[in-house]
Amino acid sequence: MTARSVRRLKVLMWVSALAPAAWIAGGTFRGWLGVNPIEKVTHVTGLSALVLLLLTLAVTPVRRMARWNRLIQLRRPLGLFAFFYAFLHFSIWMALDLGFQLSWISEDIMERPYITVGFTAFVLLIPLAVTSTRGWIRRLGRRWATLHRLVYITATLGVIHFYWLVKADTSLPLLFAGILTLLLASRIGPWHEKRKRRQAASARRRQQLSTG
C-alpha cells in the first residue's frame, strides 16, 4: 500500500465518518428527522459509534491479511470518531431525553439493563480516547497495549446494548454480533503465536542463565 493510497483512504474515512453528523445537522435545519427527532438522532449516533468501533477493530486483521502495514494509521482516527459519536449518543440521552435530571439518569442506569451496559461501554471508551496520543503511548509503555484491550469489552457491551435496545427486528444487532465474533476470533491465532514466542524466549534466557 502506497502513501498516496493511505491518503485517499484517510479522505474517504473522514468524509464517511462525518457523514452522519452532517446528516443530523442538515436534518435539524431542514426538518427531515421525523416526528421524534430526539429518538432518531440518538439512534443514528449510537449506530455510528458502534459501526466505527467495529471498523477500528477490523484494521488490525485486515492489515495482517493484506499486509498493508500503513493501514494502521487509520485505527486511531476511527477510534476517536467512535468515541465522538458515543459522546454525542450519551449527551443526547442525558440532556435532551432526561433534561440533565441526575435522579432520572441514575435511576435509568441502575434499573434498565441495556442502559447499564451502554453506559459502562461509554465509560470504558473514555480512557481509551484520552490515552490515544503518542505522548500517552510513551508514558504508559507496555501498559498502553494492556489498557487498550478494553476496546474488546467495550465493543461487546456495545453490541449487547444494541441487541437489548431493539425490541422487534434483531437482525442488525445479530449481524454486528457475528462481525464482532469474527474480529475477535481473528486475534486468537496471532495472540497464540506471540505467546509461544515469549515462552520460547523466556526458556532460552533461563537456559543461558543455567549454563552460564
Buried (B, 14 or more C-beta within 10 A) or exposed (E): BEEEEBEEBEEEBEEBBEEBBEBBEEBEEEEEBEEEBEBBBBBBBBBBBBBBBBBBBBBBBBBBEEEBEBBEBBBBBBBBBBBBBBBBBBEBBBEBBBEEEEEEBEEBBEEBEBBBBBBBBBEBBEEBBEBBEEEEBEEBEEEBEEBBEBBBEBBBBBBBBBBBBBEEEBEEBBEBBEBBEEBBEBBEEEEEEEEEEEEEEEEEEEEEEEEE
